[in-house]
């Protein structure tokens, strides 16, 4: 049986909208509802209901060591979920909430350990999307929500992406059109000295440093087939955001042209995340081309990133070539997603033969 699809008109959405009320009732009953945010579509459940949260992991096939962000609809709700709200939190909230920023803070006991992978800190954010805010308000509870896709794959920025990944595994989808930002929120631990960005995202390092002063970006790799006990942040240090095709990153237009020639000669079905004005029609004639946008418009590249990777998968590309954007502004978030998507799969110890 397919999931219920509820279309929402953004021009007049409120917590009293019939579709919002219907979705909120599902949340209160322990169901799973996909909803749009300004970053990507999220797979939501009542964050205070442990069994509902565990259903998220089951639907996504997400490992228990990967924590889930909790979404609130107001500063007051956000504060009620954590044991402390330091000055740095107040400063960032004043500038970027609602918005694509997640704060890691010590959790209240009402947040189940399943949300935090057993850790003491929970990621809290207030989404800047009218449907998400209306749903949380109508449900009357905070909503735990990772991206609404199978674990490790490219995140969804439209309801149709969600349907391809999760139809029949969830209760309902609220469809309000494409997500505007297209990459996930920035996750920062402001209790560290200096504060640590665990996941670059829709709020840039430069924006945060303008408010707080110096921060650092975490660099953690997970190698081998042994999964971690838990991660500090979603999407940290493991192959993630990946298309089915092999993703190959290239430095520039010339490197892309050389890679095309080599891969086509090898018999690969080559897909391109192609910036405007790159390469000639002759050079790309044997490739599947997704027009990514102007390479200096990083916000457009971010908004179209996952849609492009998914579209090239649908065209049956076996290899996708993608250039590396500059690591400034939201470009750092794009680069983070591309590097994780291009990483080799982590071996599954359960499938290795014993010796």
C-alpha positions, -999 to +999 in steps of 0.1 A: +000+000+000+014+034-010+020+063+014-006+090+016+004+121-005-010+154+008-003+184-014+001+218+003-004+253-011+024+274+004+005+306-002-020+299+026-006+272+048-014+273+086-015+249+114-053+247+108-049+235+072-068+201+069-038+183+054-016+197+082-041+186+108-043+151+093-004+148+093-002+162+128-026+136+141-005+109+124+026+123+143+007+123+176-003+086+170+033+075+165+033+076+127+059+087+102+052+118+081+076+133+055+075+171+053+094+198+034+120+220+049+141+247+034+171+223+032+157+189+022+126+168+029+126+153+064+112+120+077+094+130+109+081+113+140+072+125+175+107+132+191+094+124+225+081+089+215+109+064+215+090+038+195+081+063+169+117+074+166+128+038+162+103+035+133+124+062+115+155+040+117+136+010+104+120+029+075+154+044+064+174+013+073+195+038+093+221+024+118+214+032+155+248+050+158+237+078+135+218+105+156+187+124+144+180+161+146+150+173+165+129+201+150+111+228+170+087+255+159+099+282+184+128+293+206+107+284+236+101+248+224+138+245+215+149+257+250+125+232+267+144+203+251+178+211+264+194+215+298+212+248+290+209+276+265+243+294+265+249+329+253+264+316+221+231+297+214+211+329+219+234+349+195+232+323+168+194+318+173+189+356+169+206+355+135+198+321+120+167+307+136+144+298+120+170+286+094+194+259+083+213+257+116+214+229+141+228+235+176+242+205+196+233+210+233+229+188+264+195+172+261+167+170+286+156+134+296+124+137+277+145+132+245+150+095+240+185+082+236+175+068+202+175+103+189+211+110+200+227+076+194+231+074+232+250+107+235+242+134+259+238+162+233+209+166+209+208+185+177+181+211+178+169+233+149+139+255+139+132+250+102+125+281+080+096+265+061+060+273+066+048+237+062+074+224+087+066+250+113+028+245+108+032+208+112+052+210+145+028+236+159-003+215+150+013+183+164+022+201+196+054+181+199+090+185+186+096+163+155+127+141+151+136+141+114+166+130+093+164+133+055+136+112+040+156+087+020+173+054+023+204+056+045+235+067+027+218+078-005+213+112-020+189+133+001+155+142-013+146+177-024+112+169-038+082+147-028+088+125-059+123+117-046+108+105-013+082+084-031+110+066-050+129+058-018+102+053+009+068+048-006+049+022+014+074+024+043+059+057+058+024+069+065+022+103+046+041+128+026+034+165+026+043+179-008+050+216-011+074+216-040+112+216-042+134+226-012+150+259-017+185+254-002+191+218-012+217+208+013+212+200+050+216+223+079+249+232+095+255+213+127+276+230+154+286+222+189+288+256+206+298+241+240+332+232+226+362+256+227+364+268+200+329+258+187+331+228+163+311+226+130+305+189+125+285+192+093+288+223+070+255+233+057+231+261+048+246+286+073+283+291+063+314+290+085+319+327+076+285+337+088+289+319+121+324+333+127+310+368+121+287+362+151+309+340+174+345+345+163+367+316+153+353+280+149+368+249+135+354+223+111+356+187+123+375+162+101+368+127+110+372+096+089+357+062+096+377+034+080+373-003+077+342-024+083+337-017+120+308+007+126+313+034+152+295+032+186+279+066+178+284+098+159+284+133+172+264+145+142+244+131+113+263+124+081+297+127+098+328+109+084+312+081+064+301+075+028+268+094+026+246+113+001+257+089-026+241+081-060+240+045-072+266+054-099+302+058-090+309+095-083+342+109-096+353+144-086+374+165-111+393+197-105+383+216-136+369+216-171+401+202-187+402+173-162+366+166-169+372+164-207+401+139-201+380+118-178+352+116-203+375+103-230+389+077-207+356+065-193+338+063-226+367+043-240+363+019-211+326+014-219+311+034-190+278+052-193+290+087-182+268+113-165+280+148-160+271+174-134+280+201-160+283+238-151+270+263-177+295+270-204+317+240-198+328+218-227+316+217-263+287+197-277+312+174-293+330+167-261+298+157-243+279+140-271+283+105-256+273+116-221+242+122-201+242+158-191+226+175-161+228+213-164+241+222-130+241+260-134+267+287-133+298+275-114+302+308-095+266+307-082+271+284-053+236+286-039+222+274-073+247+245-073+236+235-038+199+237-046+204+214-077+230+190-063+209+161-051+184+165-080+212+162-105+227+131-089+193+115-087+185+124-123+217+109-136+210+077-117+176+075-134+194+078-168+214+047-159+248+064-156+274+041-143+299+069-135+291+105-127+317+132-132+314+163-110+337+193-106+348+205-071+334+240-061+355+264-040+353+257-003+338+291+006+303+300+018+279+272+010+306+258-013+321+241+018+288+222+023+287+212-013+323+200-011+315+180+021+286+162+004+306+154-028+336+140-009+314+118+012+293+107-018+325+098-037+340+078-009+343+040-014+316+020+003+323+009+038+327-029+039+300-049+057+317-072+082+287-095+082+293-103+045+330-110+049+340-147+049+356-160+081+391-172+080 
